[in-house]
Amino acid sequence: MDISLAGKTAIITGGSLGLGLATAEAFYQAGGRVALLARRREPLEEARAKILALEAPDGAQAATFPCDVTDAAQVQATHAEVVAKLGDVDILVNNAGQSATRPFESITDEDWQADIDLKLFAAIRLSRLVWPHMKTQRWGRIINLLNVFAKAPGANTAPTSVSRAAGMALSKVMASEGAPHNILVNAMLIGFIKSDQIRRMFDASDGSQSFEAFVATAGSRLPMGRMGEAPEAANLALFLASEAASYITGCAINMDGGLSKVV
Ligand SMILES: NC(=O)c1ccc[n+]([C@@H]2O[C@H](COP(=O)([O-])OP(=O)(O)OC[C@H]3O[C@@H](n4cnc5c(N)ncnc54)[C@H](OP(=O)(O)O)[C@@H]3O)[C@@H](O)[C@H]2O)c1
């Protein structure tokens, strides 16, 4: 099975931490040229140092680009910088995001707009920028990291569940339009995977248990009895980004240890 990314340039938004960093590591080890985007410089540089310490085939590269993906002008300028430094973009992983769930009546217009800007508009804008090159070369991969709430929204899951459902519809639209051009677009619906996001949930908890116990307790409620690990999600992203996934598009794949029901 061919999962080499040699000669491919990939943008990973939110590449400095968690699932984005694990994905960047996997892409680098597969020989890709990886552009990590995030707002804060320090975590970006720490991520780059971790990646460069890994063994990788000749040609693998990792570069960082401070960018707030909710800012259209920054996104456009950063895309141009990535192309100048690493070449035209073959693979886009729209991963930047953060948990945002609360009772419907407490969510302000500003909260809704911020969530949609981060989880929907960022993916729309970046996808539109990388699309022409992918179309011309008849090869492209776009992977949208979403949440299991996209398929199964429930009480107190807005605004995320709504932004993520829109992201799933967006993935399907782009997959349909991309298919004739061999641009494959898929979504990964994440359940609970250990990351800085989970660490922030722990920090907001009552502090009655250690982080490890918090993760173990939350994981014990899942069908597999544990939370996922970031490299497990990265394995799926790497497969979807590779030539091995050449006939897979328009899918919303649960990465949730069995949490989702029949959908
Ligand atoms: N972990 C889970 O269990 C879980 C569950 C469901 C969905 N997800 C989704 O999966 C994705 C990855 O989650 P994670 O757990 O790995 O998150 P994480 O550990 O909190 O990392 C989030 C990343 O996104 C970046 N980011 C946030 N806002 C940004 C912005 N406006 N512009 C650019 N970068 C931004 C962060 O860097 P800066 O803060 O420096 O910008 C960081 O690199 C997210 O979309 C998340 O919502 C995760």
The ligand as an SDF file (V2000), in Angstrom:
LIG
                    3D

 48 52  0  0  0  0  0  0  0  0999 V2000
   -9.7090   16.1980   20.8390 N   0  0  0  0  0  0  0  0  0  0  0  0
  -10.9720   15.8670   20.7390 C   0  0  0  0  0  0  0  0  0  0  0  0
  -11.4430   15.0010   21.4820 O   0  0  0  0  0  0  0  0  0  0  0  0
  -11.8480   16.5160   19.6930 C   0  0  0  0  0  0  0  0  0  0  0  0
  -13.2110   16.1850   19.6870 C   0  0  0  0  0  0  0  0  0  0  0  0
  -14.0210   16.7040   18.6970 C   0  0  0  0  0  0  0  0  0  0  0  0
  -13.4960   17.5580   17.7270 C   0  0  0  0  0  0  0  0  0  0  0  0
  -12.1710   17.8850   17.7700 N   0  0  0  0  0  0  0  0  0  0  0  0
  -11.6770   18.7960   16.7410 C   0  0  0  0  0  0  0  0  0  0  0  0
  -10.4570   18.3050   16.1990 O   0  0  0  0  0  0  0  0  0  0  0  0
   -9.5810   19.4020   15.8900 C   0  0  0  0  0  0  0  0  0  0  0  0
   -8.2540   19.2330   16.6290 C   0  0  0  0  0  0  0  0  0  0  0  0
   -8.5410   19.1970   18.0050 O   0  0  0  0  0  0  0  0  0  0  0  0
   -7.4320   19.0850   19.1340 P   0  0  0  0  0  0  0  0  0  0  0  0
   -8.0980   18.3800   20.2540 O   0  0  0  0  0  0  0  0  0  0  0  0
   -6.1510   18.5860   18.5770 O   0  0  0  0  0  0  0  0  0  0  0  0
   -7.2880   20.6410   19.5280 O   0  0  0  0  0  0  0  0  0  0  0  0
   -6.1270   21.4000   20.3580 P   0  0  0  0  0  0  0  0  0  0  0  0
   -5.2350   20.4370   21.0130 O   0  0  0  0  0  0  0  0  0  0  0  0
   -6.8620   22.3860   21.2130 O   0  0  0  0  0  0  0  0  0  0  0  0
   -5.3380   22.1810   19.2090 O   0  0  0  0  0  0  0  0  0  0  0  0
   -6.0130   23.1660   18.4750 C   0  0  0  0  0  0  0  0  0  0  0  0
   -5.0760   23.7400   17.4210 C   0  0  0  0  0  0  0  0  0  0  0  0
   -5.8030   24.7130   16.6410 O   0  0  0  0  0  0  0  0  0  0  0  0
   -5.0760   25.9410   16.6640 C   0  0  0  0  0  0  0  0  0  0  0  0
   -6.0360   27.0440   16.4930 N   0  0  0  0  0  0  0  0  0  0  0  0
   -7.1030   27.3360   17.2800 C   0  0  0  0  0  0  0  0  0  0  0  0
   -7.7200   28.4420   16.8220 N   0  0  0  0  0  0  0  0  0  0  0  0
   -7.0310   28.8510   15.7220 C   0  0  0  0  0  0  0  0  0  0  0  0
   -7.1500   29.9330   14.8310 C   0  0  0  0  0  0  0  0  0  0  0  0
   -8.1270   30.8590   14.9530 N   0  0  0  0  0  0  0  0  0  0  0  0
   -6.2580   30.0430   13.8070 N   0  0  0  0  0  0  0  0  0  0  0  0
   -5.2670   29.1220   13.6570 C   0  0  0  0  0  0  0  0  0  0  0  0
   -5.0960   28.0790   14.4800 N   0  0  0  0  0  0  0  0  0  0  0  0
   -5.9720   27.9630   15.5050 C   0  0  0  0  0  0  0  0  0  0  0  0
   -4.3320   25.9260   17.9940 C   0  0  0  0  0  0  0  0  0  0  0  0
   -3.1950   26.7850   18.0240 O   0  0  0  0  0  0  0  0  0  0  0  0
   -3.3080   28.3340   18.5040 P   0  0  0  0  0  0  0  0  0  0  0  0
   -4.1810   28.3440   19.7280 O   0  0  0  0  0  0  0  0  0  0  0  0
   -1.9060   28.7610   18.7670 O   0  0  0  0  0  0  0  0  0  0  0  0
   -3.9160   29.0870   17.3560 O   0  0  0  0  0  0  0  0  0  0  0  0
   -3.8920   24.4560   18.0170 C   0  0  0  0  0  0  0  0  0  0  0  0
   -2.7760   24.2770   17.1690 O   0  0  0  0  0  0  0  0  0  0  0  0
  -10.3290   20.6780   16.3030 C   0  0  0  0  0  0  0  0  0  0  0  0
  -11.0070   21.2220   15.2140 O   0  0  0  0  0  0  0  0  0  0  0  0
  -11.3240   20.1610   17.3410 C   0  0  0  0  0  0  0  0  0  0  0  0
  -12.4410   21.0070   17.4880 O   0  0  0  0  0  0  0  0  0  0  0  0
  -11.3430   17.3900   18.7360 C   0  0  0  0  0  0  0  0  0  0  0  0
  1  2  1  0
  2  3  2  0
  2  4  1  0
  4  5  1  0
  4 48  2  0
  5  6  2  0
  6  7  1  0
  7  8  2  0
  8  9  1  0
  8 48  1  0
  9 10  1  0
  9 46  1  0
 10 11  1  0
 11 12  1  0
 11 44  1  0
 12 13  1  0
 13 14  1  0
 14 15  2  0
 14 16  1  0
 14 17  1  0
 17 18  1  0
 18 19  2  0
 18 20  1  0
 18 21  1  0
 21 22  1  0
 22 23  1  0
 23 24  1  0
 23 42  1  0
 24 25  1  0
 25 26  1  0
 25 36  1  0
 26 27  1  0
 26 35  1  0
 27 28  2  0
 28 29  1  0
 29 30  1  0
 29 35  2  0
 30 31  1  0
 30 32  2  0
 32 33  1  0
 33 34  2  0
 34 35  1  0
 36 37  1  0
 36 42  1  0
 37 38  1  0
 38 39  2  0
 38 40  1  0
 38 41  1  0
 42 43  1  0
 44 45  1  0
 44 46  1  0
 46 47  1  0
M  CHG  2   8   1  16  -1
M  END
$$$$
